[in-house]
C-alpha cells in the first residue's frame, strides 16, 4: 500500500505565510501607485490573509501588471533596485519595513493606517545625499531612524497623536540631509538618531 498521496494540482497546494505576504506586498505597491483604492486594498488584504491555497491567492493580483510584481520581488530579494527606488511605503492594517541596504528616493511617502512601519536610513543609498520623508500615521505608527551624522529638519503635526521633533538638528560636514514632515492623527511618528552599524 502506498502511503504517499497523489500529487495535487499546483493551484490546490497550500499557501505559506511567505506566499501570502508576497501577494500582500504586491497589493500594497499597487495601492501606492493608485491602481487600487484603499477600500479595495483592505478588502483584498482580508482575502489574502484568509487564503489557504494558491488558487485563493491567484485572482487577487490577476489584474495587477506584472511589472509591479517584478518590482516587489526585486525589493524583497535583498538586491537593491538602485535604478528605480520605491517612492511609497504603505501599511494598511499591516506593516512595512525599510532597513539595511536599500535605495532611498528623493521623496519617500509613508502611510500607516491601522498599522505600523519602520524606516531606517543608516545604510540607505541616497539620491544626492538628500531625502524628504512625508509621513502620515493615522491610528498607526511610523518609526524613523536617522544616522547620527545627518542634518535633520522635522516639521510634522500631531493631532491627538505625537510627531517627535527631538532628533532635529545639525549633523557632521558631508552628512546626509533629511527633511521629515507630515501628520500623526491618533497615532505617532517617532524619529531617533542612531550610530551607523559597525561604528
N, CA and C of each residue as an Amber inpcrd file, in Angstrom:
protein
   597
   0.8400000  -1.1880000   0.0000000   0.0000000   0.0000000   0.0000000
   0.8820000   1.2470000   0.0000000   0.5670000   2.1680000  -0.8640000
   1.3530000   3.3850000  -0.9870000   0.8110000   4.4570000  -0.0400000
   1.6490000   4.9410000   0.9160000   1.2130000   5.9560000   1.8700000
   1.3510000   7.3740000   1.3290000   1.9750000   7.5500000   0.1740000
   2.1690000   8.8830000  -0.3880000   0.9700000   9.2240000  -1.2590000
   0.2400000  10.3240000  -0.9600000  -0.9270000  10.6740000  -1.7770000
  -0.5230000  11.1280000  -3.1640000  -1.4610000  10.9940000  -4.1080000
  -1.2140000  11.5130000  -5.4440000  -0.9580000  13.0200000  -5.3560000
  -0.0910000  13.5210000  -6.2410000   0.2670000  14.9400000  -6.2380000
  -0.9390000  15.7750000  -6.6450000  -1.2470000  16.8030000  -5.8640000
  -2.3520000  17.6950000  -6.1880000  -1.9420000  18.6780000  -7.2730000
  -2.9040000  19.1940000  -8.0320000  -2.5660000  20.2740000  -8.9720000
  -1.9790000  21.4590000  -8.2210000  -1.1190000  22.2170000  -8.8900000
  -0.3990000  23.3120000  -8.2280000  -1.3390000  24.2940000  -7.5520000
  -2.4690000  24.6110000  -8.2010000  -3.3490000  25.6290000  -7.6340000
  -4.0400000  25.1660000  -6.3520000  -4.0380000  23.8520000  -6.0930000
  -4.6830000  23.3380000  -4.8830000  -3.7030000  23.1310000  -3.7380000
  -2.4080000  23.4130000  -3.9810000  -1.4130000  23.2810000  -2.9210000
  -1.5970000  24.3890000  -1.8970000  -1.2350000  24.0840000  -0.6610000
  -1.3850000  25.0420000   0.4330000  -0.3970000  26.1980000   0.2950000
  -0.8910000  27.4160000   0.5300000  -0.0470000  28.6090000   0.5250000
   0.5980000  28.7810000   1.8950000   1.8170000  29.3060000   1.9030000
   2.5300000  29.5710000   3.1530000   2.3140000  31.0100000   3.5870000
   2.7400000  31.3280000   4.8040000   2.6930000  32.7160000   5.2630000
   3.5150000  33.6090000   4.3440000   4.6810000  33.1190000   3.8990000
   5.5250000  33.9040000   2.9940000   4.8150000  34.1630000   1.6660000
   4.0790000  33.1760000   1.1510000   3.3110000  33.3660000  -0.0830000
   2.2640000  34.4530000   0.1000000   1.5540000  34.4030000   1.2210000
   0.5310000  35.4180000   1.4800000   1.1500000  36.8080000   1.6020000
   2.3070000  36.8880000   2.2560000   2.9440000  38.1930000   2.4580000
   3.4430000  38.7710000   1.1320000   3.9250000  37.9070000   0.2190000
   4.3550000  38.3960000  -1.0950000   3.1860000  38.9920000  -1.8640000
   2.0330000  38.3280000  -1.8320000   0.8490000  38.8520000  -2.5250000
   0.3970000  40.1540000  -1.8770000   0.4220000  40.2140000  -0.5470000
   0.0220000  41.4390000   0.1560000   0.9180000  42.6050000  -0.2320000
   2.2170000  42.3600000  -0.3900000   3.1460000  43.4300000  -0.7590000
   2.8820000  43.9240000  -2.1780000   2.5300000  43.0240000  -3.0870000
   2.1690000  43.4360000  -4.4460000   0.9420000  44.3440000  -4.4060000
  -0.0500000  43.9880000  -3.5900000  -1.2640000  44.7940000  -3.4870000
  -0.9680000  46.1570000  -2.8800000  -0.1100000  46.2010000  -1.8640000
   0.2440000  47.4950000  -1.2650000   0.9630000  48.3830000  -2.2700000
   1.8610000  47.7880000  -3.0610000   2.5580000  48.5670000  -4.0920000
   1.5720000  49.0870000  -5.1280000   0.5900000  48.2680000  -5.5040000
  -0.4210000  48.7030000  -6.4750000  -1.2490000  49.8550000  -5.9070000
  -1.5770000  49.7940000  -4.6260000  -2.3320000  50.8820000  -3.9980000
  -1.5010000  52.1540000  -3.9490000  -0.2100000  52.0270000  -3.6640000
   0.6650000  53.1960000  -3.6040000   0.7620000  53.8840000  -4.9670000
   0.6140000  53.1180000  -6.0490000   0.6730000  53.6840000  -7.3990000
  -0.6960000  54.1490000  -7.8900000  -1.7410000  53.9880000  -7.0680000
  -3.0740000  54.4310000  -7.4580000  -3.8370000  53.4430000  -8.3230000
  -3.3660000  52.2040000  -8.4170000  -4.0540000  51.2100000  -9.2450000
  -5.3170000  50.6810000  -8.5650000  -5.2900000  50.5920000  -7.2400000
  -6.4860000  50.2320000  -6.4760000  -6.6050000  51.2150000  -5.3190000
  -7.8460000  51.4840000  -4.8780000  -8.0380000  52.4440000  -3.7970000
  -7.9630000  51.7330000  -2.4440000  -7.9600000  52.5160000  -1.3640000
  -7.7610000  51.9410000  -0.0310000  -8.8670000  50.9730000   0.3890000
 -10.1650000  51.2750000   0.1330000 -11.1810000  50.2690000   0.4930000
 -10.9850000  48.9320000  -0.2240000 -10.6010000  48.9970000  -1.5250000
 -10.3610000  47.7440000  -2.2470000  -9.1180000  47.0410000  -1.7350000
  -8.0860000  47.8170000  -1.3830000  -6.8950000  47.2150000  -0.7900000
  -7.2610000  46.4770000   0.4910000  -8.0580000  47.1080000   1.3310000
  -8.4900000  46.4910000   2.5880000  -9.2360000  45.1840000   2.3190000
 -10.1350000  45.2030000   1.3400000 -10.9220000  44.0070000   1.0210000
 -10.0240000  42.8850000   0.4900000  -9.0760000  43.2430000  -0.3770000
  -8.1960000  42.2090000  -0.9360000  -7.2410000  41.6580000   0.1210000
  -6.7310000  42.5170000   1.0070000  -5.8360000  42.0320000   2.0560000
  -6.5590000  41.0690000   2.9910000  -7.8170000  41.3520000   3.2720000
  -8.6100000  40.4250000   4.0940000  -8.6600000  39.0500000   3.4370000
  -8.8540000  39.0290000   2.1180000  -8.8980000  37.7600000   1.3950000
  -7.5230000  37.0910000   1.3350000  -6.4570000  37.9160000   1.2280000
  -5.1010000  37.3560000   1.2140000  -4.8420000  36.5700000   2.4890000
  -5.1080000  37.1900000   3.6360000  -4.7520000  36.5520000   4.9050000
  -5.7030000  35.4110000   5.2810000  -6.8320000  35.3200000   4.5670000
  -7.7280000  34.1780000   4.7580000  -7.4470000  33.0620000   3.7540000
  -6.5870000  33.3080000   2.7820000  -6.3320000  32.3320000   1.7190000
  -5.6450000  31.0820000   2.2660000  -6.0540000  29.9350000   1.7260000
  -5.4510000  28.6650000   2.1280000  -4.6080000  28.0460000   1.0220000
  -4.9790000  28.3060000  -0.2250000  -4.2800000  27.6660000  -1.3460000
  -3.8250000  28.7250000  -2.3510000  -2.9810000  28.2910000  -3.2940000
  -2.5640000  29.1740000  -4.3800000  -3.7670000  29.6160000  -5.2120000
  -4.7560000  28.7560000  -5.3480000  -5.9600000  29.1200000  -6.1040000
  -6.7070000  30.2730000  -5.4380000  -6.6270000  30.3860000  -4.1130000
  -7.2470000  31.5110000  -3.4170000  -6.4810000  32.8030000  -3.6600000
  -5.1610000  32.7160000  -3.7940000  -4.3260000  33.9050000  -3.9360000
  -4.2780000  34.4370000  -5.3660000  -4.2780000  33.5560000  -6.3420000
  -4.0300000  33.9590000  -7.7310000  -4.9890000  35.0450000  -8.2380000
  -6.2960000  34.9670000  -7.9890000  -7.1960000  36.0000000  -8.5390000
  -6.9700000  37.3940000  -7.9480000  -6.3230000  37.4770000  -6.7980000
  -6.2040000  38.7610000  -6.1070000  -5.2160000  39.7070000  -6.7840000
  -4.3140000  39.1690000  -7.6000000  -3.3570000  40.0260000  -8.3200000
  -3.4710000  39.8520000  -9.8350000  -4.5140000  39.1860000 -10.2960000
  -4.6560000  38.8900000 -11.7270000  -4.7130000  40.1650000 -12.5690000
  -5.3140000  41.2570000 -12.0230000  -5.4480000  42.4980000 -12.7900000
  -4.3390000  43.5090000 -12.4850000  -3.2860000  43.0770000 -11.7540000
  -2.1430000  43.9480000 -11.4570000  -1.0500000  43.6550000 -12.4770000
  -0.4930000  44.6820000 -13.1420000   0.5610000  44.4230000 -14.1400000
   1.7370000  43.6660000 -13.5490000   2.3250000  42.8180000 -14.3510000
   3.4460000  42.0010000 -13.8860000   4.6290000  42.8600000 -13.4390000
   4.7630000  44.0520000 -14.0130000   5.8840000  44.9280000 -13.6410000
   5.8500000  45.2650000 -12.1530000   4.6510000  45.3930000 -11.5790000
   4.5450000  45.6910000 -10.1520000   5.0620000  44.5100000  -9.3460000
   4.6290000  43.2960000  -9.7210000   5.0910000  42.0900000  -9.0260000
   6.5980000  41.9270000  -9.1320000   7.1510000  42.2150000 -10.3110000
   8.5980000  42.0860000 -10.5060000   9.3570000  43.0820000  -9.6410000
   8.8330000  44.3180000  -9.5270000   9.4940000  45.3290000  -8.7060000
   9.4860000  44.9270000  -7.2400000   8.3720000  44.3650000  -6.7720000
   8.2890000  43.8960000  -5.3890000   9.2730000  42.7670000  -5.1670000
   9.3600000  41.8480000  -6.1250000  10.2910000  40.7220000  -5.9880000
  11.7280000  41.2090000  -5.8940000  12.0830000  42.2290000  -6.6880000
  13.4450000  42.7630000  -6.6240000  13.7190000  43.3810000  -5.2580000
  12.7480000  44.1390000  -4.7150000  12.9580000  44.7640000  -3.4090000
  13.0840000  43.7190000  -2.3200000  12.2870000  42.6580000  -2.4120000
  12.2820000  41.6630000  -1.3490000  13.4100000  40.6720000  -1.4280000
  14.1500000  40.6500000  -2.5470000  15.1710000  39.6390000  -2.7410000
  16.5270000  39.9790000  -2.1600000  16.6560000  41.1480000  -1.5230000
  17.9290000  41.5060000  -0.9350000  18.7920000  42.3650000  -1.8300000
  18.5250000  42.3590000  -3.1450000  19.2570000  43.2360000  -4.0490000
  18.5930000  44.5880000  -4.0750000  19.3800000  45.6480000  -4.1390000
  18.8370000  46.9890000  -4.1520000  18.5800000  47.4050000  -5.5930000
  17.3340000  47.7540000  -5.8910000  16.9930000  48.2100000  -7.2350000
  17.3050000  49.6950000  -7.3220000  18.5780000  50.0210000  -7.5180000
  19.0370000  51.3960000  -7.4430000  18.4280000  52.2440000  -8.5460000
  18.1570000  51.6750000  -9.7150000  17.6970000  52.4720000 -10.8380000
  16.3250000  53.1000000 -10.5950000  15.4600000  52.4480000  -9.8310000
  14.1190000  52.9820000  -9.6230000  13.6290000  52.6400000  -8.2170000
  14.0430000  53.4210000  -7.2130000  13.6280000  53.1020000  -5.8530000
  12.1390000  53.3360000  -5.6430000  11.5570000  52.5810000  -4.7400000
  10.1440000  52.7500000  -4.4100000   9.9360000  54.0930000  -3.7390000
   8.8800000  54.8040000  -4.1320000   8.6070000  56.1280000  -3.5770000
   7.5130000  56.1120000  -2.5250000   6.9130000  54.9610000  -2.2750000
   5.8620000  54.8210000  -1.2670000   6.1840000  53.6580000  -0.3390000
   5.7960000  53.8220000   0.9290000   5.7850000  52.7220000   1.8960000
   4.4170000  52.7730000   2.5610000   3.6300000  51.7180000   2.4120000
   2.2340000  51.7350000   2.8450000   1.9580000  50.5600000   3.7730000
   1.3030000  50.8630000   4.8950000   0.8470000  49.8200000   5.8120000
  -0.6130000  50.0970000   6.1510000  -1.5120000  49.2610000   5.6420000
  -2.9330000  49.3630000   5.9560000  -3.3060000  48.0870000   6.7060000
  -3.5040000  48.2130000   8.0060000  -3.7420000  47.0590000   8.8760000
  -2.6350000  46.0240000   8.6970000  -1.4230000  46.5210000   8.5460000
  -0.2760000  45.6490000   8.3160000   0.9790000  46.4350000   8.6630000
   2.1070000  46.0720000   8.0890000   3.3450000  46.7750000   8.3900000
   4.2600000  46.8560000   7.1880000   5.2010000  47.7910000   7.2520000
   6.2690000  47.8440000   6.2590000   7.5820000  48.0390000   6.9820000
   8.6700000  47.6700000   6.3160000   9.9960000  47.7470000   6.9310000
  11.0120000  48.0860000   5.8470000  11.6260000  49.2510000   5.9640000
  12.6880000  49.6490000   5.0440000  13.9520000  49.8100000   5.8810000
  14.8680000  48.8610000   5.7540000  16.1160000  48.9420000   6.5070000
  17.1800000  48.1200000   5.8090000  18.3950000  48.2170000   6.3330000
  19.5090000  47.5590000   5.6670000  19.9390000  48.3840000   4.4620000
  20.4870000  47.7160000   3.4460000  20.8830000  48.4040000   2.2180000
  19.6740000  48.5100000   1.3040000  19.2320000  49.7520000   1.0910000
  18.1160000  49.9590000   0.1840000  18.2600000  51.3250000  -0.4700000
  17.6310000  51.4900000  -1.6230000  17.7250000  52.7330000  -2.3820000
  16.6280000  53.6760000  -1.9210000  17.0200000  54.7770000  -1.2930000
  16.0590000  55.7670000  -0.8070000  15.8190000  56.8000000  -1.9010000
  14.5600000  57.0550000  -2.2620000  14.2880000  58.0520000  -3.3010000
  14.4750000  59.4640000  -2.7570000  14.4160000  60.4500000  -3.6400000
  14.4960000  61.8350000  -3.1970000  13.3470000  62.2050000  -2.2760000
  12.1540000  61.6670000  -2.5840000  10.9740000  61.8790000  -1.7390000
  10.3480000  60.5180000  -1.4650000  10.1830000  60.1900000  -0.1860000
   9.5330000  58.9450000   0.2190000   8.2580000  59.2980000   0.9640000
   7.1350000  58.7880000   0.4950000   5.8560000  58.9900000   1.1560000
   5.5180000  57.7230000   1.9300000   5.2190000  57.8980000   3.2230000
   4.9460000  56.7470000   4.0890000   3.5730000  56.9230000   4.7260000
   2.7500000  55.8820000   4.6330000   1.4130000  55.9050000   5.2110000
   1.2200000  54.6820000   6.0880000   0.8270000  54.9110000   7.3430000
   0.4540000  53.8190000   8.2390000  -0.9690000  54.0770000   8.7060000
  -1.9070000  53.2420000   8.2880000  -3.3140000  53.3470000   8.6730000
  -3.7010000  52.0560000   9.3860000  -3.9190000  52.1530000  10.6680000
  -4.1560000  50.9660000  11.4910000  -3.0240000  49.9570000  11.3010000
  -1.8350000  50.4630000  11.2120000  -0.6850000  49.5980000  11.0100000
   0.5710000  50.3220000  11.4550000   1.7060000  49.7840000  11.1000000
   2.9660000  50.3840000  11.5230000   4.0600000  50.1690000  10.5120000
   5.0510000  51.0380000  10.5880000   6.1680000  50.9100000   9.6740000
   7.4590000  51.4160000  10.2860000   8.5750000  50.9530000   9.7320000
   9.9010000  51.3710000  10.1890000  10.7170000  51.7690000   8.9700000
  11.3370000  52.9430000   9.0580000  12.2230000  53.4380000   8.0150000
  13.5780000  53.6880000   8.6680000  14.5620000  52.8990000   8.3170000
  15.9070000  53.0300000   8.8790000  16.8320000  53.5010000   7.7580000
  17.3450000  54.7250000   7.9100000  18.1440000  55.3460000   6.8530000
  19.6480000  55.1790000   7.0360000  20.0800000  54.4440000   8.0420000
  21.5090000  54.3960000   8.3490000  22.3490000  53.7460000   7.2600000
  21.7950000  52.7790000   6.5280000  22.5460000  52.1250000   5.4570000
  21.9500000  52.4060000   4.0800000  20.9810000  53.3240000   4.0180000
  20.3150000  53.6150000   2.7460000  21.2410000  54.3630000   1.7990000
  21.0360000  54.1540000   0.5060000  21.7350000  54.8990000  -0.5330000
  20.8320000  56.0500000  -0.9590000  21.3250000  57.2880000  -0.8130000
  20.5230000  58.4680000  -1.0620000  20.7880000  59.0250000  -2.4550000
  19.7550000  59.6390000  -3.0470000  19.9410000  60.4480000  -4.2480000
  20.4860000  61.8010000  -3.8110000  21.6700000  62.1700000  -4.2470000
  22.2750000  63.4790000  -3.9640000  22.3830000  63.7560000  -2.4660000
  22.4640000  62.7070000  -1.6540000  22.6780000  62.8480000  -0.2120000
  21.5470000  63.5880000   0.5040000  20.3560000  63.6280000  -0.1250000
  19.2050000  64.3330000   0.4540000  17.9750000  63.4530000   0.3180000
  17.1250000  63.4440000   1.3450000  15.8440000  62.7600000   1.2490000
  14.8000000  63.5440000   2.0220000  13.6020000  63.5570000   1.4780000
  12.4470000  64.1290000   2.1780000  11.4610000  63.0040000   2.4490000
  11.0510000  62.8750000   3.6900000  10.0750000  61.8570000   4.0770000
   8.7810000  62.5580000   4.4600000   7.7120000  62.2000000   3.7920000
   6.3840000  62.7020000   4.1230000   5.6420000  61.5650000   4.8000000
   5.4320000  61.6810000   6.0980000   4.9040000  60.5670000   6.9010000
   3.5110000  60.8930000   7.4180000   2.5700000  59.9750000   7.1680000
   1.2140000  60.1040000   7.6940000   0.9160000  58.8540000   8.5200000
   0.6820000  59.0660000   9.8150000   0.3310000  57.9660000  10.7190000
  -1.0910000  58.2150000  11.2070000  -2.0280000  57.4150000  10.7510000
  -3.4330000  57.5680000  11.1070000  -3.8500000  56.3220000  11.8670000
  -4.0290000  56.4830000  13.1620000  -4.3130000  55.3410000  14.0420000
  -3.2600000  54.2580000  13.8510000  -2.0360000  54.6900000  13.6530000
  -0.9220000  53.7800000  13.4620000   0.3680000  54.4710000  13.8460000
   1.4820000  53.8590000  13.5440000   2.7600000  54.4340000  13.9310000
   3.8390000  54.2280000  12.8860000   4.7290000  55.2110000  12.7760000
   5.8840000  55.1190000  11.8910000   7.1200000  55.4730000  12.7030000
   8.1100000  54.5820000  12.7120000   9.3870000  54.8200000  13.3890000
  10.4470000  55.1090000  12.3330000  11.1210000  56.2470000  12.4800000
  12.1620000  56.6390000  11.5420000  13.4920000  56.6980000  12.2860000
  14.4940000  56.0040000  11.7700000  15.8320000  56.0150000  12.3620000
  16.7580000  56.7340000  11.3960000  17.4170000  57.7970000  11.8910000
  18.3250000  58.5710000  11.0600000  19.7510000  58.3790000  11.5630000
  20.7520000  58.4420000  10.6700000  22.1430000  58.3040000  11.1400000
  22.5480000  59.5120000  11.9660000  23.4460000  59.2930000  12.9200000
  23.8060000  60.3620000  13.8510000  24.5920000  61.4950000  13.1980000
  25.0970000  61.3000000  11.9530000  25.8340000  62.3730000  11.2850000
  24.9470000  63.1980000  10.3570000  23.6200000  62.9560000  10.3570000
  22.7150000  63.6270000   9.4290000  22.2520000  64.9780000   9.9650000
  22.0140000  65.8980000   9.0310000  21.3000000  67.1290000   9.3420000
  19.8160000  66.8340000   9.1790000  19.0400000  67.0280000  10.2370000
  17.6470000  66.6070000  10.2370000  16.7430000  67.7940000  10.5430000
  15.7730000  68.0320000   9.6730000  14.7360000  69.0250000   9.9490000
  13.3920000  68.2980000  10.0100000  12.5760000  68.6600000  11.0050000
  11.2970000  67.9880000  11.2220000  10.2110000  69.0500000  11.3360000
   9.1720000  68.8830000  10.5330000   8.0630000  69.8230000  10.5410000
   6.7630000  69.0410000  10.4240000   6.4310000  68.2920000  11.4750000
   5.2370000  67.4670000  11.4610000   4.2200000  67.9530000  12.4700000
   2.9870000  67.5340000  12.2910000   1.8860000  67.9500000  13.1560000
   1.2570000  66.7310000  13.7980000   1.0450000  66.7960000  15.0970000
   0.3520000  65.7390000  15.8090000  -1.0200000  66.2100000  16.2550000
  -2.0700000  65.5020000  15.8490000  -3.4400000  65.7800000  16.2860000
  -3.9430000  64.5590000  17.0380000  -4.1150000  64.7090000  18.3440000
  -4.4710000  63.5700000  19.1890000  -3.4630000  62.4380000  18.9660000
  -2.2310000  62.8480000  18.7040000  -1.1360000  61.9250000  18.4800000
   0.1670000  62.6680000  18.6620000   1.2650000  62.0430000  18.3410000
   2.5650000  62.6700000  18.5460000   3.4290000  62.6300000  17.3010000
   4.1090000  63.7470000  17.0440000   5.0900000  63.8180000  15.9550000
   6.3940000  64.2800000  16.5960000   7.3120000  63.3430000  16.7840000
   8.5400000  63.5740000  17.5540000   9.4620000  64.5620000  16.8290000
   9.9010000  65.5960000  17.5450000  10.7760000  66.6160000  16.9680000
  12.1970000  66.5520000  17.5420000  12.4500000  65.6750000  18.5020000
  13.6930000  65.7350000  19.2780000  14.9600000  65.4030000  18.4960000
  14.8440000  64.6940000  17.3970000  16.0450000  64.3210000  16.6390000
  16.4830000  65.4020000  15.6590000  15.7310000  66.5050000  15.5760000
  16.0990000  67.5770000  14.6490000  17.4140000  68.2140000  15.0820000
  18.2100000  68.6490000  14.1140000  19.4580000  69.3280000  14.4360000
  20.4920000  69.1560000  13.3540000  21.6280000  69.8070000  13.5720000
  22.7270000  69.7610000  12.6140000  23.4500000  68.4250000  12.6770000
  24.1050000  68.0930000  11.5880000  24.8970000  66.8780000  11.5400000
  26.3580000  67.1910000  11.2900000  27.0820000  66.1990000  10.8300000
  28.5050000  66.3620000  10.5210000  28.6720000  66.8810000   9.1010000
  29.7780000  67.5900000   8.8140000  30.0330000  68.0280000   7.4380000
  30.0240000  66.8380000   6.4760000  29.3180000  66.9820000   5.3790000
  29.2240000  65.9070000   4.3950000  28.1730000  64.8660000   4.7070000
  27.5210000  64.9760000   5.8690000  26.4760000  64.0190000   6.2290000
  25.2220000  64.2470000   5.4070000  24.3280000  63.2700000   5.3770000
  23.0990000  63.4290000   4.5930000  22.1730000  64.4770000   5.2030000
  21.2960000  65.0310000   4.3490000  20.2780000  65.9700000   4.8090000
  18.9230000  65.2810000   4.7060000  18.1970000  65.2870000   5.8150000
  16.9240000  64.5720000   5.8970000  15.8520000  65.5530000   6.3500000
  14.8050000  65.6780000   5.5460000  13.6780000  66.5560000   5.8700000
  12.4520000  65.6690000   6.1000000  11.8080000  65.8330000   7.2350000
  10.6640000  64.9940000   7.5930000   9.4810000  65.8940000   7.8960000
   8.3350000  65.6100000   7.2690000   7.1070000  66.3260000   7.6080000
   5.9370000  65.3590000   7.5100000   4.7470000  65.8560000   7.8370000
   3.5730000  65.0050000   7.7520000   2.6160000  65.2210000   8.8860000
   1.8320000  64.1740000   9.1870000   0.7420000  64.2700000  10.1480000
   0.6230000  62.9800000  10.9410000   0.4200000  63.1230000  12.2420000
   0.0860000  61.9790000  13.0900000  -1.2880000  62.2470000  13.7010000
  -2.2730000  61.4420000  13.3410000  -3.6420000  61.5990000  13.8300000
  -4.0470000  60.3200000  14.5590000  -4.2230000  60.4260000  15.8530000
  -4.4700000  59.2390000  16.6850000  -3.3780000  58.1970000  16.4490000
  -2.1810000  58.6810000  16.2710000  -1.0590000  57.7950000  16.0250000
   0.2270000  58.5200000  16.3510000   1.3410000  58.0120000  15.8710000
   2.6070000  58.6400000  16.1960000   3.6640000  58.4400000  15.1360000
   4.5140000  59.4580000  14.9990000   5.7180000  59.3720000  14.1700000
   6.8960000  59.6440000  15.0960000   7.7660000  58.6660000  15.2670000
   8.9430000  58.8450000  16.1170000  10.1830000  58.9340000  15.2380000
  11.1010000  59.8170000  15.6190000  12.3520000  59.9860000  14.8820000
  13.4880000  59.8670000  15.8850000  14.4160000  58.9520000  15.6240000
  15.5220000  58.7120000  16.5500000  16.8490000  58.7330000  15.7940000
  17.8850000  59.2950000  16.4420000  19.2390000  59.2530000  15.9090000
  19.9500000  58.0070000  16.4350000  20.6400000  57.3030000  15.5460000
  21.4110000  56.1340000  15.9450000  22.7110000  56.1060000  15.1520000
  23.7420000  55.5430000  15.7370000  25.0050000  55.3680000  15.0260000
  24.8330000  54.3710000  13.8850000  25.5930000  54.5590000  12.8350000
  25.5530000  53.6030000  11.7320000  26.0910000  52.2490000  12.1840000
  25.5820000  51.1520000  11.6490000  26.0840000  49.8340000  12.0270000
  27.5870000  49.7330000  11.8160000  28.2790000  49.1470000  12.7580000
  29.7150000  48.9680000  12.6560000  30.5320000  50.1110000  13.2010000
  29.8490000  51.1740000  13.6490000  30.5930000  52.3050000  14.2030000
  30.5450000  52.2710000  15.7070000
